Amino acid sequence: MLKKFSLAALAAVFVVACAQSPTGRNQIMLFNDSQLNAMGSQTFETMKAETPISKDARTNDYVQCVASALLRVTPEKYLTNPWEVVVFENDQINAFALPGGKIGVYTGLLKVAENQEQLAAVIGHEIAHVMAGHSNERLSTNQFVQSALALGDAGTRAYGVRYQQEIMAALGVGAQLGVVLPFSRTHESEADIIGLDLMAKAGFEPRQAINLWQNMAAASSNNTPQFLSSHPVPENRIAELRARMPEAMSTFNERKKAGRLPACRR
């Protein structure tokens, strides 16, 4: 009975929460946009209160220029509310975008992203996470895994399975390595693809995305094996970008013919 109930409950989740990402990948989405937007806005306000914000006008204008160019080619449904772009004074080589239209860029990133194109590669990547609903999918996946583990725990207890704690610990590790981390790597790769398309449409030279990730790899000391990491290893990420480059360059060249390329300078 427990097994039948578990299967029915999991099947109901798939039916109710089925969605597709911008690349056509099937997703599980358990949260609505208003919930995610509220969470993103609250998190962003907390970060602004706790992390120094850059007051350098040139730096702020530069980052805003790049972000605005990318947002102008973002599908209209993602522009319902104005986006907020903030530059944080922090040495982290990072940027992020949150549901609710929030973009944060750390000044440390500007030491690695050498020009407007490389900065566009990062910001486009982060906007892509929001477009693809990755926060929703990640939270939903975690919720799904926790529910499945709870059902498994109840089942082993109900049937008096020996070594119940050891089995549940193994299932937890398996869920992390087999579900949660691969989903994260999938999200990163998908954001690279969508972000590359955004920067090409906005008029940023796409080949600079490869240079950016090479710079990022050189600045990182992370040697974690890919199967234990939430991000693709740099070599795989760059290989995927190279494979997508002909299409991106075609899009960029069409934009270049039309003129009006971005001219963001720090």
Salt bridges, closest charged atoms under 4 A:
GLU45 OE2 - LYS48 NZ 3.04
GLU84 OE2 - LYS48 NZ 2.64
GLU84 OE1 - LYS102 NZ 3.01
ASP91 OD1 - LYS111 NZ 3.55
GLU137 OE2 - ARG25 NH1 2.73
GLU137 OE1 - HIS187 NE2 2.96
ASP153 OD2 - ARG157 NE 3.04
GLU188 OE1 - HIS125 NE2 2.92
GLU188 OE2 - HIS129 NE2 3.18
GLU188 OE1 - HIS231 NE2 3.57
GLU188 OE1 - ARG237 NH2 3.10
GLU190 OE1 - ARG25 NH2 2.72
GLU190 OE1 - HIS134 NE2 2.73
ASP192 OD1 - HIS125 ND1 2.72
ASP192 OD2 - ARG237 NE 2.59
ASP197 OD2 - LYS201 NZ 3.02
GLU205 OE2 - ARG207 NH2 2.48
GLU240 OE2 - ARG244 NE 2.96
GLU254 OE2 - LYS257 NZ 3.85
